[in-house]
């Protein structure tokens, strides 16, 4: 008789659909928890690199001061004793170009003829330098700085987009093709003209009425925001309260910094795509002020059909937006960054501080002046 052994049938185990969905959900939660930490770590690294860039710039400024006994002027513009600011003796180069040898960029410095106006026919000689940009001038957190170059528009250049820059004049020509450059060098670091007015004929919303003279005494408890001499110039009998006058008339020294080098801002972050004139080489793009709140955004889209006509406080036409959030407005000359919550500022003693955008206006304005006599303690910022 044949015995039939019993066969045990084992049931193969498997995930049910519900179990699979639970696993996927758990993985998604873990990723969602981990991603902000990764992004935060990356931003911390970018911010550290930004701080290192600014410290290098600060060291270069001090080396320049050691050689010449003063910090560089904001720009090389001939406005002294009846000089023609738009003539051949005005090269319009910014302070950034003057400290290149102090930042280990001697070769780049030697390609620039500092005796030739960038607005003259000989301005094309800057072609090599015009197309060169070192990473030390760029913040890695700004993903819209174009790697140091943005399109050129206006002043003889065709419209090339909302992030485009308006150079002081036509861009230099390629010596081989004769074609003008379609780009402009930009930087994420601007020199401080302090708490001079940023608005010219009309005060910005955060500034004291421009009709009040510098000697006007305000009521007790009412601080002043803005002093005559827009952008650090001597306009309206003003004086430079920071360090960089783009007209090139005034300059700052360590001796004149009576408020203390550890309490005075000399350079800060800026965002080229939010300022129509951030040009690296030109004096008009080299500075910013402290009357404008940190991280004030000037990111309104411009209007190509209006010919990008916005300038100053004049709308230039009903179809041309030029409010305080327009990159053509004077409010664009403020310190700002893509770092969450604030920006890095270089102080005259060479230290770099991250100032929150919520800093008290009176404190931020006071940090902009080198000899205003304000008393500021470190725990206020």
JORA-V423533 format. One record per pair of residues at least 6 apart in sequence whose C-alpha atoms are under 6 Angstrom apart, sorted by sequence separation. I is the first residue (numbers start at 1). GAP is how many residues later the second one is. D is the distance in Angstrom with one decimal. If there is no record, write none. Layout:
i=I gap=GAP d=D
i=I gap=GAP d=D
This chain:
i=65 gap=6 d=5.0
i=78 gap=6 d=5.9
i=79 gap=6 d=5.2
i=117 gap=6 d=5.8
i=153 gap=6 d=4.8
i=173 gap=6 d=5.2
i=174 gap=6 d=6.0
i=203 gap=6 d=5.9
i=229 gap=6 d=4.5
i=272 gap=6 d=5.4
i=279 gap=6 d=4.7
i=310 gap=6 d=5.7
i=337 gap=6 d=5.3
i=346 gap=6 d=4.5
i=78 gap=7 d=4.7
i=153 gap=7 d=5.8
i=173 gap=7 d=4.1
i=203 gap=7 d=5.7
i=233 gap=7 d=6.0
i=278 gap=7 d=4.0
i=309 gap=7 d=5.9
i=315 gap=7 d=5.4
i=322 gap=7 d=6.0
i=324 gap=7 d=5.8
i=336 gap=7 d=5.8
i=345 gap=7 d=5.6
i=77 gap=8 d=5.4
i=172 gap=8 d=5.5
i=232 gap=8 d=4.3
i=243 gap=8 d=5.7
i=277 gap=8 d=5.0
i=345 gap=8 d=5.4
i=100 gap=9 d=5.8
i=151 gap=9 d=5.9
i=171 gap=9 d=5.7
i=229 gap=9 d=3.8
i=243 gap=9 d=4.8
i=344 gap=9 d=5.6
i=171 gap=10 d=5.6
i=228 gap=10 d=4.5
i=229 gap=10 d=5.6
i=344 gap=10 d=4.4
i=153 gap=11 d=5.8
i=343 gap=11 d=5.5
i=78 gap=12 d=5.0
i=152 gap=12 d=5.4
i=153 gap=12 d=5.7
i=154 gap=12 d=5.5
i=233 gap=12 d=5.4
i=310 gap=12 d=5.9
i=343 gap=12 d=5.7
i=77 gap=13 d=4.5
i=151 gap=13 d=4.6
i=152 gap=13 d=5.1
i=153 gap=13 d=5.3
i=232 gap=13 d=4.7
i=342 gap=13 d=5.5
i=76 gap=14 d=5.9
i=112 gap=14 d=5.5
i=150 gap=14 d=5.7
i=155 gap=14 d=5.2
i=156 gap=14 d=5.2
i=306 gap=14 d=5.9
i=342 gap=14 d=4.2
i=76 gap=15 d=5.6
i=77 gap=15 d=5.4
i=133 gap=15 d=5.9
i=155 gap=15 d=5.8
i=341 gap=15 d=5.7
i=342 gap=15 d=4.6
i=76 gap=16 d=4.8
i=208 gap=16 d=6.0
i=341 gap=16 d=5.8
i=75 gap=17 d=5.8
i=76 gap=17 d=5.5
i=208 gap=17 d=5.2
i=311 gap=17 d=5.5
i=312 gap=17 d=5.4
i=75 gap=18 d=5.5
i=207 gap=18 d=4.8
i=208 gap=18 d=5.9
i=310 gap=18 d=5.7
i=312 gap=18 d=5.9
i=75 gap=19 d=4.3
i=207 gap=19 d=5.5
i=74 gap=20 d=5.7
i=75 gap=20 d=5.7
i=74 gap=21 d=5.0
i=72 gap=23 d=5.7
i=274 gap=24 d=5.1
i=91 gap=25 d=5.7
i=274 gap=25 d=5.6
i=300 gap=25 d=5.9
i=91 gap=26 d=3.7
i=300 gap=26 d=5.1
i=90 gap=27 d=5.5
i=91 gap=27 d=5.5
i=298 gap=27 d=4.2
i=298 gap=28 d=5.0
i=88 gap=29 d=5.3
i=197 gap=29 d=4.5
i=298 gap=29 d=4.9
i=152 gap=30 d=5.3
i=196 gap=30 d=5.0
i=197 gap=30 d=5.3
i=200 gap=30 d=5.8
i=151 gap=31 d=5.9
i=152 gap=31 d=4.7
i=195 gap=31 d=5.3
i=196 gap=31 d=4.5
i=197 gap=31 d=5.9
i=151 gap=32 d=4.3
i=152 gap=32 d=5.6
i=196 gap=32 d=6.0
i=198 gap=32 d=5.6
i=150 gap=33 d=5.5
i=196 gap=33 d=5.9
i=197 gap=33 d=4.6
i=198 gap=33 d=5.7
i=150 gap=34 d=5.4
i=196 gap=34 d=5.5
i=298 gap=34 d=5.9
i=149 gap=35 d=5.4
i=149 gap=36 d=4.5
i=196 gap=36 d=5.7
i=148 gap=37 d=5.6
i=149 gap=37 d=5.7
i=246 gap=37 d=5.3
i=148 gap=38 d=5.2
i=193 gap=38 d=5.8
i=193 gap=39 d=5.0
i=294 gap=41 d=5.5
i=295 gap=41 d=4.0
i=60 gap=42 d=4.7
i=292 gap=42 d=5.3
i=294 gap=42 d=5.4
i=60 gap=43 d=5.4
i=127 gap=45 d=5.9
i=288 gap=45 d=4.6
i=289 gap=45 d=5.4
i=288 gap=46 d=5.1
i=194 gap=47 d=5.4
i=124 gap=48 d=4.4
i=194 gap=48 d=3.9
i=124 gap=49 d=5.4
i=138 gap=49 d=5.6
i=139 gap=49 d=5.8
i=193 gap=49 d=4.2
i=137 gap=50 d=5.3
i=138 gap=50 d=5.1
i=192 gap=50 d=5.8
i=193 gap=50 d=5.3
i=192 gap=51 d=5.9
i=193 gap=51 d=5.0
i=276 gap=51 d=5.7
i=192 gap=52 d=5.9
i=275 gap=52 d=4.8
i=276 gap=52 d=5.8
i=191 gap=53 d=6.0
i=274 gap=53 d=5.2
i=275 gap=57 d=5.2
i=294 gap=63 d=4.8
i=270 gap=65 d=5.0
i=269 gap=66 d=5.4
i=270 gap=66 d=4.7
i=268 gap=67 d=5.9
i=269 gap=67 d=5.6
i=270 gap=67 d=5.8
i=269 gap=68 d=5.9
i=192 gap=74 d=5.1
i=291 gap=74 d=5.8
i=191 gap=75 d=5.9
i=192 gap=75 d=5.3
i=290 gap=75 d=5.3
i=191 gap=76 d=4.3
i=190 gap=77 d=5.6
i=268 gap=77 d=4.3
i=190 gap=78 d=5.6
i=268 gap=78 d=5.8
i=290 gap=78 d=5.7
i=189 gap=79 d=5.6
i=267 gap=79 d=5.0
i=189 gap=80 d=4.6
i=266 gap=80 d=5.9
i=188 gap=81 d=5.5
i=189 gap=81 d=5.6
i=265 gap=81 d=5.9
i=266 gap=81 d=5.4
i=188 gap=82 d=4.9
i=265 gap=82 d=4.3
i=266 gap=82 d=5.4
i=53 gap=83 d=5.1
i=188 gap=83 d=5.7
i=264 gap=83 d=5.5
i=265 gap=83 d=6.0
i=264 gap=84 d=5.9
i=261 gap=87 d=4.7
i=262 gap=87 d=5.3
i=261 gap=88 d=4.9
i=50 gap=89 d=5.3
i=186 gap=92 d=5.9
i=186 gap=93 d=5.0
i=187 gap=93 d=5.7
i=46 gap=94 d=5.5
i=185 gap=94 d=5.8
i=186 gap=94 d=4.6
i=195 gap=94 d=5.9
i=46 gap=95 d=5.8
i=185 gap=95 d=5.3
i=192 gap=95 d=5.5
i=194 gap=95 d=5.0
i=195 gap=95 d=5.1
i=190 gap=96 d=5.3
i=191 gap=96 d=4.5
i=192 gap=96 d=5.2
i=193 gap=96 d=5.4
i=194 gap=96 d=5.5
i=195 gap=96 d=5.4
i=190 gap=97 d=4.7
i=192 gap=97 d=5.6
i=265 gap=102 d=5.8
i=264 gap=103 d=4.8
i=265 gap=103 d=5.5
i=263 gap=104 d=5.8
i=264 gap=104 d=5.8
i=264 gap=106 d=5.6
i=163 gap=110 d=4.9
i=166 gap=110 d=5.8
i=165 gap=111 d=5.0
i=166 gap=111 d=5.4
i=259 gap=111 d=5.4
i=165 gap=112 d=5.7
i=259 gap=112 d=5.1
i=257 gap=113 d=4.6
i=258 gap=113 d=5.0
i=257 gap=114 d=5.5
i=259 gap=114 d=6.0
i=242 gap=126 d=5.9
i=242 gap=127 d=5.1
i=241 gap=128 d=4.9
i=242 gap=128 d=5.8
i=199 gap=131 d=5.6
i=162 gap=140 d=5.9
i=74 gap=170 d=4.2
i=77 gap=170 d=5.3
i=195 gap=170 d=5.5
i=73 gap=171 d=5.6
i=74 gap=171 d=4.6
i=75 gap=171 d=4.6
i=77 gap=171 d=5.5
i=74 gap=172 d=4.2
i=75 gap=172 d=5.8
i=76 gap=172 d=5.4
i=75 gap=173 d=4.8
i=195 gap=173 d=5.3
i=74 gap=174 d=5.5
i=194 gap=174 d=3.9
i=73 gap=175 d=5.1
i=194 gap=175 d=5.2
i=73 gap=178 d=5.1
i=71 gap=181 d=5.7
i=71 gap=182 d=5.8
i=70 gap=183 d=4.7
i=94 gap=187 d=5.5
i=93 gap=188 d=5.4
i=94 gap=188 d=5.2
i=93 gap=189 d=4.9
i=94 gap=189 d=4.3
i=92 gap=190 d=5.5
i=93 gap=190 d=5.5
i=92 gap=191 d=5.4
i=142 gap=196 d=5.8
i=141 gap=197 d=5.9
i=75 gap=208 d=4.6
i=58 gap=292 d=5.2
